[in-house]
Amino acid sequence: MDGNGRWAQLRGLPRLEGHRAGAESVRDITRAARELGVEALTLFAFSSQNWARPADEVAGLMELLREFIIEERAEILDNQIRLEGLGDTERLPPHVKGPLDELRSASAGNRGMVLTLALSYGGRESIASAVRACARDVAAGVVKPDDIDVERFERYLPTAGLPPVDLLIRTSGEQRISNFMLWELAYAELVFVDVLWPEFRRAHLQGCLETFGGRERRFGLTSAQLADRSDV
Ligand code: FPP
């Protein structure tokens, strides 16, 4: 969700106003994704590296997160959405972690869309954490080093409970991954949109889904092989 700061700067506003406008896009896109039948929506709201931003920006973002979780509670529950957190959520201040944990457990039984907020999240950090957990199992004799393959390793990742990533959308025109789901994006389709996040709305999401629908996903195979498979 990139471009909040630039959106504000273009209007001569403080950066936090860009984040506030960005929170409106979050509400609109969450609703649109559910209505369009998206199975899982993950929003990269705060990275492990974002803690190093100015203290007032971090505090303002935390307040917006708290407001979102509290204000959207009823809509999330009414629409069978399951809320998840991804990242080092232990680092979040209690006024964010409390409502987040409460809504996670209140929505745990919901079987509609899963909405994941990536908070204090980093792709490299989550791989390092998975390696530590896997190494502990090896040291305990639960896992043999030779048995560690792709399928077994990814069970240690914090995204193990989520479906594979089909589509990554990055707004604002930047073309970088910026430490997001480095392992999980292996075969994801990447779409970079030249729209600042506070202006990203349902129609843009629909456009991205159409772009995704037009891509040929080969997963290392050839087009001919894929054609043979679809004949079966
Ligand atoms: C990146 O844009 C955006 C963020 C670091 C924060 C994203 C937060 C929100 C959209 C609002 C709160 C979130 C929720 C889930 C309610 P940037 O600040 O790096 O923009 P810039 O590159 O233009 O400076």
Residues whose N, C-alpha, C, O or C-beta is under 5 A from the ligand:
A	BS01	FPP	M1 D2 G3 N4 G5 R6 W7 H19 G22 A23 V26 F44 A45 L64 L65 F68
